Structure formats: structure tokens, C-alpha cells
Amino acid sequence: MDHDRLTPHDPLHPPALPAPSAEDPEPPDAHDVLTPTPRQRGRRARRLLRHSRSSTVLFMSVAVMGTVLVSTPMMMSSRSGRNEARLPSSSCCSQQTSRPKHNKLPAHGGPSTPAPIADGRTSAEAAPSSAPVPAPTVTVTVGPSQAASPTPRWTRTVINATSRLTPGQSWSTDRITLAFQSDGNLVLYDHDGSLRWQSGTAGRGNVAIFQSDGNLVVHAADGTAVWASQTQGHNGARLALDRDGVVRIYFGADVLWSSN
């Protein structure tokens, strides 16, 4: 065992460090440590460029948000200012139009509900207590029973000679009926059943004939005439049941006889 290794060290006199040998490298120069290489400079430049871009985008975003936050209250205040500027004119117009010409009470006799005005008040609050109350509008609806019924369009029937009616037979339109009754009477009835005309031959007439000479005749059983229109001598005459409910005998445009 070596005697030097077992000798304790003196704390007041530490052992000397071995001298550097010629083979030990020289300490690095401070210039070599602080000077970056071209690659390091390129990396640093790229980092700075990315940082500047992100900073620019962030700055622009903050600027846009600030512009929106500042302009929104200004726009709202300008709109509210315009609305407030319109309120007096609309309120004035509503008060003028709601003022009637005459002081009338409502048709139903009860109090009317005040109409609201644009500024939130009612017409009773905005106007003095002596202002007239507008009367409500009353609408009258005409029911089917009150409506005027349309004028019916009646038909017309023309009888040419020679034509005859035996008891129980008739000529008619949708308005009137010229019937030869079983009692021998030639009668004209309206559509409602009312009597408009008769020959007065009850108990005597047997047949009614519109003859070729234009004469309408009621004959008895023995062939004698018991009633006649006295329109003979007009060959080609026509007997018409007209739309106005009258029976007429025409010769051309002339009226030879009518049931009126």
C-alpha cells in the first residue's frame, strides 16, 4: 500500500493542481461562442418573421373589434334619435285625424275605449278632458231576406191556327196558363194560381178553337159560338202567351185582342 495515499490532506494547504499539459486543448474564445452561424441566423430570422406576422394579424383583429364596438353604439343612438324625431309628427297627425267634426256619443251608449297614440299614451291622456269622443263606425249587413230578388226571365209561347182545347187541356208558359176547364170555361191563371181572365162560358162551352181566320172562339156542344174574340178576317194571325202574363192575338205587329 502506498504511503502517500494514506496521508491526510491539510485543510490550510490544499494540494496543488497538476499543471496543464501540452496535450490539453485551449479554452474556447468568447467571440466563437457568441457569434451565430448562418444557419442559426436564418432560423432566428424566420422566427422573427412568424412573430411579426402573428403580431400584425392580432393587431388587425383587435382594431376591427374595436371599430365594431365603437360604431355599434353610435349607429343605435343615431337610429333612436331619428325615431324620436318622428314621434311628435306622428302623434300630432294621430290627434288631428282622431278629432271628429261633431260631438257624438257612441251608438251603443257605453264609454268608448281610448285609442293608443304612438308615444305610449292614450288619446284621453294626450287630449284635454273636454275633447270630443269619436263615434264608432256601425256596419249594417243586408241579409238574404233584405236583398232585392232578381227579376225572373219568363218564357213566351206562340200558338198558330188552327189549334183547339178540349176540357182539361191548356196552353202555358212558366208564368201563365190558358186552360179550358171541364165546366166549359176558358180561364187564364197566373203562376201563383190567381185568376187573370175568363171567358164566362161555364156550363155552356164544349171546345175552344183558335181558327185559321184569326178568331178565338168557344163553341157549345151543338157548334154554336158562346164566346169569341171577334178577330176574324185575319188569316195568318197568331195567339201568344206573352212574358208579361197577358194573352194577345197578333196580326203582324198589330195587336188584335188581349186578355187585359
C-alpha positions in Angstrom: 0.0 0.0 0.0 1.2 3.4 -1.0 2.1 5.7 2.0 1.1 9.0 0.1 -2.5 7.9 -0.4 -2.9 7.4 3.4 -1.6 10.8 4.4 -4.4 13.1 5.3 -4.7 16.4 3.5 -4.0 19.6 5.3 -7.1 21.9 5.1 -4.9 25.0 5.2 -2.6 23.9 2.5 -4.6 22.1 -0.2 -2.6 20.1 -2.7 -1.6 21.9 -5.9 -3.4 21.2 -9.1 -1.4 19.4 -11.8 -0.1 21.8 -14.4 -1.7 21.5 -17.8 0.0 19.5 -20.3 0.7 20.4 -23.8 -1.9 18.0 -25.0 -4.9 19.8 -23.2 -7.0 21.9 -25.6 -7.2 25.7 -25.3 -10.3 27.2 -23.8 -12.9 28.4 -26.4 -12.8 32.1 -27.4 -15.7 34.2 -26.3 -16.2 35.5 -29.9 -16.6 32.0 -31.2 -19.3 31.3 -28.6 -21.4 34.5 -29.2 -21.2 34.7 -33.0 -24.1 32.6 -34.6 -23.7 30.6 -37.6 -25.5 31.4 -40.9 -28.0 28.6 -40.2 -28.7 30.0 -36.7 -29.2 33.5 -38.2 -31.7 32.1 -40.8 -33.7 30.3 -38.1 -33.8 33.4 -35.9 -34.9 35.5 -38.9 -37.7 33.0 -39.7 -38.9 33.1 -36.0 -38.9 36.8 -36.0 -40.9 36.9 -39.3 -43.5 34.5 -37.9 -43.7 36.5 -34.7 -44.2 39.7 -36.6 -46.9 38.2 -38.8 -48.9 36.9 -35.9 -48.5 40.2 -34.1 -49.8 42.0 -37.2 -52.8 39.7 -37.5 -53.6 40.1 -33.8 -53.3 43.9 -34.1 -55.7 44.0 -37.1 -58.2 41.7 -35.3 -58.1 43.9 -32.2 -58.5 47.0 -34.4 -61.6 45.6 -36.3 -63.2 44.6 -33.0 -62.6 48.0 -31.5 -64.1 49.6 -34.6 -67.2 47.4 -34.4 -67.6 48.1 -30.7 -67.3 51.8 -31.2 -69.6 52.1 -34.2 -72.4 49.9 -33.0 -73.5 52.3 -30.1 -73.2 55.2 -32.4 -75.5 53.6 -35.0 -78.0 52.7 -32.3 -78.0 56.2 -30.9 -78.5 57.7 -34.3 -81.4 55.4 -35.1 -83.1 56.1 -31.8 -82.6 59.8 -32.4 -84.3 59.6 -35.8 -87.2 57.6 -34.2 -87.6 60.2 -31.5 -87.6 62.9 -34.2 -90.5 61.2 -35.9 -92.7 60.7 -32.8 -94.0 64.3 -32.5 -95.2 64.5 -36.1 -97.0 61.1 -36.0 -98.5 61.9 -32.6 -99.7 65.2 -34.0 -101.3 63.6 -37.0 -103.0 60.9 -35.0 -104.5 63.6 -32.7 -105.7 65.6 -35.8 -107.3 62.6 -37.5 -109.0 61.3 -34.4 -110.8 64.7 -33.8 -114.3 64.4 -35.2 -116.4 67.2 -36.7 -119.3 66.8 -34.3 -119.6 65.7 -30.7 -121.4 62.5 -30.9 -121.9 59.7 -28.3 -121.2 56.1 -29.3 -124.1 54.3 -30.9 -124.2 51.6 -28.1 -124.4 54.3 -25.3 -121.4 53.0 -23.3 -118.0 54.5 -22.8 -115.5 54.0 -25.6 -112.0 52.8 -25.0 -109.3 55.5 -25.7 -107.2 54.7 -28.7 -103.4 54.5 -28.1 -101.0 57.1 -29.6 -97.5 56.5 -30.9 -95.8 57.8 -27.7 -97.4 55.2 -25.5 -100.2 57.5 -24.1 -103.9 57.1 -24.8 -106.0 59.7 -26.6 -107.8 60.5 -23.4 -104.5 61.2 -21.6 -103.0 63.2 -24.5 -106.0 65.5 -25.2 -107.9 67.7 -22.7 -110.8 66.2 -20.8 -113.2 68.4 -22.9 -112.1 66.8 -26.2 -115.0 65.1 -28.2 -115.1 61.3 -28.3 -115.2 59.9 -31.8 -118.3 57.8 -32.6 -117.7 54.2 -33.6 -118.5 53.1 -37.2 -121.6 51.0 -37.5 -121.7 48.5 -40.3 -125.1 47.2 -41.4 -125.1 43.9 -43.2 -128.0 43.2 -45.6 -129.2 39.6 -45.2 -130.7 37.4 -47.9 -134.2 38.4 -46.9 -133.5 42.1 -47.3 -131.6 41.8 -50.6 -133.6 42.6 -53.7 -134.6 39.5 -55.6 -133.6 39.4 -59.3 -136.4 39.9 -61.9 -137.4 36.5 -63.3 -137.0 35.9 -67.1 -140.4 34.5 -68.2 -140.8 32.5 -71.3 -143.2 33.1 -74.2 -145.5 30.7 -76.1 -146.9 31.3 -79.6 -150.0 29.3 -80.9 -150.6 29.0 -84.6 -154.0 28.3 -86.2 -155.8 26.0 -86.3 -155.5 24.8 -82.7 -158.1 23.7 -80.2 -158.5 23.0 -76.5 -160.9 20.3 -75.1 -161.9 20.2 -71.4 -158.9 19.6 -69.2 -156.3 20.8 -71.8 -154.3 24.0 -71.7 -151.5 26.3 -73.2 -148.9 27.6 -70.8 -145.6 29.2 -70.1 -143.6 29.2 -66.9 -145.7 32.2 -65.8 -149.3 31.9 -67.1 -151.7 29.1 -68.1 -154.7 29.4 -70.6 -156.8 26.4 -69.7 -160.2 25.1 -70.9 -161.8 23.7 -67.8 -164.1 20.7 -67.6 -167.0 23.1 -66.8 -166.6 24.7 -70.3 -165.0 27.9 -69.0 -161.8 29.3 -70.7 -159.6 30.8 -68.0 -156.2 32.4 -67.6 -154.2 31.7 -64.4 -151.0 33.4 -63.1 -148.1 31.4 -61.8 -149.3 31.9 -58.2 -152.7 30.5 -59.0 -154.5 33.8 -59.2 -157.2 34.3 -61.9 -156.2 36.9 -64.5 -159.0 36.4 -67.2 -162.0 34.2 -68.1 -164.5 33.7 -71.0 -167.5 33.3 -68.7 -168.7 30.2 -70.5 -169.0 27.8 -67.6 -171.8 25.2 -68.2 -172.0 26.1 -71.9 -168.6 25.7 -73.5 -167.6 22.4 -75.1 -164.4 23.3 -77.1 -162.1 26.3 -77.6 -160.7 26.8 -81.1 -158.2 29.3 -82.4 -159.4 29.4 -86.0 -157.5 29.9 -89.2 -159.2 33.3 -89.8 -157.5 34.6 -86.5 -160.7 34.3 -84.4 -160.6 32.6 -80.9 -164.0 31.0 -80.3 -165.6 28.9 -77.6 -168.2 26.6 -79.1 -171.1 24.8 -77.4 -171.8 21.2 -77.9 -174.2 22.0 -80.9 -171.4 24.0 -82.6 -172.8 27.5 -81.8 -170.3 30.2 -80.6 -170.9 31.2 -77.0 -167.9 33.5 -76.9 -165.4 34.9 -79.5 -162.5 37.4 -79.6 -164.1 39.0 -82.8 -160.8 39.0 -84.7 -162.0 37.1 -87.8 -160.8 38.1 -91.2 -157.1 37.9 -90.3 -155.7 34.8 -91.9 -152.2 34.1 -90.5 -152.8 35.7 -87.1 -151.0 34.2 -84.1 -152.1 33.8 -80.5 -149.3 34.5 -78.0 -148.9 33.9 -74.2 -146.5 36.9 -73.6 -143.9 37.3 -70.8 -145.9 40.0 -69.0 -148.7 37.5 -68.3 -151.1 38.7 -71.0 -152.6 36.7 -73.9 -152.7 38.5 -77.2 -153.7 37.9 -80.8 -151.2 39.4 -83.3 -151.6 40.1 -86.9 -148.1 41.0 -88.0 -147.0 43.7 -85.4 -150.6 44.7 -84.7 -152.4 43.6 -81.6 -156.0 42.5 -82.5 -157.1 41.3 -79.0 -155.6 41.0 -75.4 -156.8 39.4 -72.2 -156.4 42.8 -70.5 
